Amino acid sequence: MSKADVLVIGGGVIGASVAYHLAARGCRNVVVLDAGAEPGTGSTSKATGGFRCQFATEVNVRLSLLSREKLLRFEAETGVDPGYRQHGYLFLAREERELAALRDALLLQRRCGLTESREEPADVVRVLNPALTPDGIIGATFCPTDGFIRPMNILRGYTEAARRLGVRFDYGVPCTDAALDPGSGRITKVRTGEGAIAAGIVVNAAGAWAGAVGAFAGVKIPVSPLRRQVAVVRETDLLPESMPMTIFVGDGFHLRVRDGRVLLLMPTDEPQYHSEKLGVEDAWVNRVHGLARGRIAPLHGCTIDRPACWSGLYEMSPDKHVLLGKAPGVDNLYLANGSSGHGVMHAPAIGGLLAELILDGAARSLDIQPLRPSRFAEGQPNSITEFL
């Protein structure tokens, strides 16, 4: 039976970040297990690659600011360009209540130190994104340092850097069970299809499948999968790559340009999307296609490249904030689950904070009390005020 000081279950961008940050602090006997045959077979490769600090809760703003610091030195540390391009996020309001919510969020962001986010009037909105059909837009908020990242570059950077520091990554190795010491309740070993691994500490970074990993240790983790879909416009040069991520607050419809393709997105919380079943539904594609043609002038005559559309899984928590810290009842099981669509952008911060918690006994870079996994049992969830 092999041994690991820290066993990370899940080799996506969050698991890789945890492994790298542990190894960078001198923890060398780290093993990462992933059920996929190769890196990026889970949710990381399905992410569209947005990055923003414009959040409506303090802890999410601070997570983004910490991640941004790490992204700015990512290439120097790992040797891989994370693709961080500061093209901005533009949140659009069409009703007074939407604009009021954006203003509230702006005040909070300023208190957290995000000084460059700002409110913009309707006439400036057309300058920031000339492609918009102006009808109904009454104002917006914009942050020029928000923008885009390359999820697979970040995964590759952390994985390669962690390997150079001695971390072992095993792919195609799903976990099947865990053994607990009856006296302490600690996990003693994790069983896989290729044998058992004795572990001093276990990290659950299994994304949308976090609940199944928690069940091995008898821990109920309130994280569930939620399908998100992406409609892809046929290759065009009608919109520039530098166009900011443009988001309509009222219904969540948003779009960006990546590699010459316009990506159309809009969240939905209908019951049929709460499962691991993937696929892109025609009715949804037709809906976002219609919104794009009506709201983005150059896309009036656009067509959808149906085979290029895709879907992926968000890992949703009840309050749409990550669970970060020790699992209640199992002293050596740590959770990094439930980022609720913000996992890739917050992965640098989450990995660093969890490494601090494991090695130092406390997270020093940020107060993660609002993210403690026990908050739901304590009746203290975070306020659900985010726009996406």
Protein Blocks (a to p, Z undefined) as FASTA:
>chain_A
ZZdfbacehjbfklmmmmmmmmmnopabbcdddfbfbehilmmlmpgoiacfbdcbfklm
mmmmmmmmmmmmmmmmnopaehiacebpadddfbfklmmmmmmmmmmmmmnopakbccdd
fklmmmmmmmbcfehpabdcddfkgccddfklmmmmmmmmmmmnopacdehiacfbdcdd
fklopafbdcdfkbccddfbdcdfehjmlmmmmmmnopacdbdddddddddddddfkbcf
klccdddfknopacddeehiacdddddfbfklncfbecddfklmmmmmmmmmmmmmklmm
gccdfklpccddddddfkopacedddehiakbccdehkloplmmmmmmmmmmmmmmmmno
pafkbccklmpmklmmnopaccdfbfZZ
